[in-house]
Amino acid sequence: MNVIDIIPSSMILAQTAIESNWGRSRFSKHWHNYFGI
């Protein structure tokens, strides 16, 4: 069984915007950590 795992770029960008508060969080400003990991 072959499985193809494709994540749309629009979903990645939306998740980045949500988790980084549209780039305004201190983690995204200072350490470029956009996904909270």
A tleap script that builds the chain and sets N, CA, C and O, in Angstrom:
source leaprc.protein.ff14SB
mol = sequence {
  NMET ASN VAL ILE ASP ILE ILE PRO SER SER
  MET ILE LEU ALA GLN THR ALA ILE GLU SER
  ASN TRP GLY ARG SER ARG PHE SER LYS HIE
  TRP HIE ASN TYR PHE GLY CILE
}
set mol.1.N position { 0.845 -1.187 0.000 }
set mol.1.CA position { 0.000 0.000 0.000 }
set mol.1.C position { 0.888 1.248 0.000 }
set mol.1.O position { 1.698 1.442 0.907 }
set mol.2.N position { 0.733 2.063 -0.992 }
set mol.2.CA position { 1.492 3.309 -1.087 }
set mol.2.C position { 0.642 4.466 -0.592 }
set mol.2.O position { -0.528 4.595 -0.953 }
set mol.3.N position { 1.237 5.295 0.230 }
set mol.3.CA position { 0.551 6.462 0.768 }
set mol.3.C position { 1.340 7.696 0.382 }
set mol.3.O position { 2.550 7.764 0.597 }
set mol.4.N position { 0.666 8.648 -0.177 }
set mol.4.CA position { 1.292 9.917 -0.535 }
set mol.4.C position { 0.784 10.962 0.442 }
set mol.4.O position { -0.422 11.173 0.572 }
set mol.5.N position { 1.709 11.611 1.126 }
set mol.5.CA position { 1.346 12.613 2.132 }
set mol.5.C position { 1.743 13.989 1.609 }
set mol.5.O position { 2.911 14.372 1.662 }
set mol.6.N position { 0.778 14.710 1.116 }
set mol.6.CA position { 1.025 16.046 0.571 }
set mol.6.C position { 0.275 17.063 1.424 }
set mol.6.O position { -0.933 16.949 1.632 }
set mol.7.N position { 1.005 18.052 1.910 }
set mol.7.CA position { 0.395 19.124 2.695 }
set mol.7.C position { 0.375 20.373 1.830 }
set mol.7.O position { 1.426 20.826 1.377 }
set mol.8.N position { -0.808 20.940 1.593 }
set mol.8.CA position { -0.889 22.141 0.755 }
set mol.8.C position { -0.138 23.316 1.394 }
set mol.8.O position { -0.179 23.504 2.610 }
set mol.9.N position { 0.539 24.092 0.567 }
set mol.9.CA position { 1.296 25.234 1.081 }
set mol.9.C position { 0.383 26.255 1.751 }
set mol.9.O position { 0.806 26.930 2.689 }
set mol.10.N position { -0.856 26.382 1.293 }
set mol.10.CA position { -1.781 27.322 1.919 }
set mol.10.C position { -2.088 26.924 3.361 }
set mol.10.O position { -2.279 27.790 4.215 }
set mol.11.N position { -2.137 25.615 3.637 }
set mol.11.CA position { -2.382 25.152 4.997 }
set mol.11.C position { -1.174 25.425 5.887 }
set mol.11.O position { -1.338 25.777 7.055 }
set mol.12.N position { 0.024 25.269 5.356 }
set mol.12.CA position { 1.244 25.554 6.117 }
set mol.12.C position { 1.321 27.043 6.448 }
set mol.12.O position { 1.648 27.407 7.578 }
set mol.13.N position { 1.026 27.901 5.485 }
set mol.13.CA position { 1.059 29.346 5.723 }
set mol.13.C position { -0.001 29.771 6.728 }
set mol.13.O position { 0.254 30.640 7.563 }
set mol.14.N position { -1.183 29.175 6.662 }
set mol.14.CA position { -2.245 29.510 7.610 }
set mol.14.C position { -1.850 29.100 9.027 }
set mol.14.O position { -2.070 29.856 9.974 }
set mol.15.N position { -1.270 27.914 9.178 }
set mol.15.CA position { -0.833 27.454 10.491 }
set mol.15.C position { 0.280 28.341 11.044 }
set mol.15.O position { 0.303 28.631 12.240 }
set mol.16.N position { 1.191 28.768 10.193 }
set mol.16.CA position { 2.261 29.673 10.607 }
set mol.16.C position { 1.695 30.998 11.098 }
set mol.16.O position { 2.133 31.514 12.126 }
set mol.17.N position { 0.731 31.550 10.379 }
set mol.17.CA position { 0.128 32.828 10.757 }
set mol.17.C position { -0.582 32.725 12.102 }
set mol.17.O position { -0.500 33.635 12.927 }
set mol.18.N position { -1.281 31.610 12.319 }
set mol.18.CA position { -2.011 31.435 13.578 }
set mol.18.C position { -1.048 31.295 14.750 }
set mol.18.O position { -1.206 31.968 15.769 }
set mol.19.N position { -0.047 30.422 14.609 }
set mol.19.CA position { 0.839 30.129 15.732 }
set mol.19.C position { 1.795 31.274 16.055 }
set mol.19.O position { 2.233 31.398 17.199 }
set mol.20.N position { 2.124 32.103 15.083 }
set mol.20.CA position { 3.064 33.195 15.355 }
set mol.20.C position { 2.355 34.532 15.548 }
set mol.20.O position { 3.004 35.573 15.654 }
set mol.21.N position { 1.014 34.502 15.594 }
set mol.21.CA position { 0.225 35.728 15.730 }
set mol.21.C position { 0.584 36.710 14.613 }
set mol.21.O position { 0.830 37.891 14.856 }
set mol.22.N position { 0.607 36.195 13.400 }
set mol.22.CA position { 0.950 36.957 12.189 }
set mol.22.C position { 2.334 37.584 12.288 }
set mol.22.O position { 2.550 38.706 11.831 }
set mol.23.N position { 3.285 36.840 12.899 }
set mol.23.CA position { 4.673 37.293 12.984 }
set mol.23.C position { 4.938 38.278 14.094 }
set mol.23.O position { 6.017 38.868 14.144 }
set mol.24.N position { 3.979 38.477 14.995 }
set mol.24.CA position { 4.145 39.460 16.063 }
set mol.24.C position { 4.609 38.870 17.382 }
set mol.24.O position { 4.901 39.619 18.315 }
set mol.25.N position { 4.687 37.537 17.489 }
set mol.25.CA position { 5.107 36.951 18.758 }
set mol.25.C position { 6.604 37.176 18.964 }
set mol.25.O position { 7.349 37.352 18.000 }
set mol.26.N position { 7.032 37.170 20.205 }
set mol.26.CA position { 8.450 37.422 20.486 }
set mol.26.C position { 9.320 36.289 19.969 }
set mol.26.O position { 10.478 36.510 19.616 }
set mol.27.N position { 8.776 35.077 19.921 }
set mol.27.CA position { 9.554 33.949 19.404 }
set mol.27.C position { 9.790 34.073 17.908 }
set mol.27.O position { 10.862 33.724 17.415 }
set mol.28.N position { 8.798 34.566 17.187 }
set mol.28.CA position { 8.987 34.708 15.739 }
set mol.28.C position { 9.850 35.917 15.404 }
set mol.28.O position { 10.557 35.909 14.396 }
set mol.29.N position { 9.803 36.949 16.228 }
set mol.29.CA position { 10.615 38.135 15.968 }
set mol.29.C position { 12.092 37.906 16.251 }
set mol.29.O position { 12.952 38.274 15.451 }
set mol.30.N position { 12.374 37.304 17.382 }
set mol.30.CA position { 13.764 37.200 17.824 }
set mol.30.C position { 14.453 35.917 17.378 }
set mol.30.O position { 15.643 35.928 17.064 }
set mol.31.N position { 13.705 34.800 17.348 }
set mol.31.CA position { 14.344 33.510 17.077 }
set mol.31.C position { 13.809 32.851 15.806 }
set mol.31.O position { 14.165 31.709 15.515 }
set mol.32.N position { 12.961 33.543 15.043 }
set mol.32.CA position { 12.396 33.021 13.800 }
set mol.32.C position { 11.727 31.660 14.007 }
set mol.32.O position { 11.813 30.774 13.157 }
set mol.33.N position { 11.063 31.516 15.149 }
set mol.33.CA position { 10.356 30.284 15.476 }
set mol.33.C position { 8.870 30.516 15.182 }
set mol.33.O position { 8.148 31.067 16.013 }
set mol.34.N position { 8.424 30.098 14.015 }
set mol.34.CA position { 7.066 30.396 13.576 }
set mol.34.C position { 6.050 29.334 13.967 }
set mol.34.O position { 4.849 29.600 13.926 }
set mol.35.N position { 6.493 28.142 14.345 }
set mol.35.CA position { 5.560 27.064 14.640 }
set mol.35.C position { 5.496 26.698 16.109 }
set mol.35.O position { 4.815 25.733 16.459 }
set mol.36.N position { 6.160 27.410 16.967 }
set mol.36.CA position { 6.078 27.157 18.391 }
set mol.36.C position { 6.734 25.857 18.822 }
set mol.36.O position { 6.373 25.282 19.849 }
set mol.37.N position { 7.687 25.402 18.044 }
set mol.37.CA position { 8.370 24.150 18.382 }
set mol.37.C position { 9.689 24.492 19.054 }
set mol.37.O position { 10.441 23.593 19.430 }
savepdb mol mol.pdb
quit
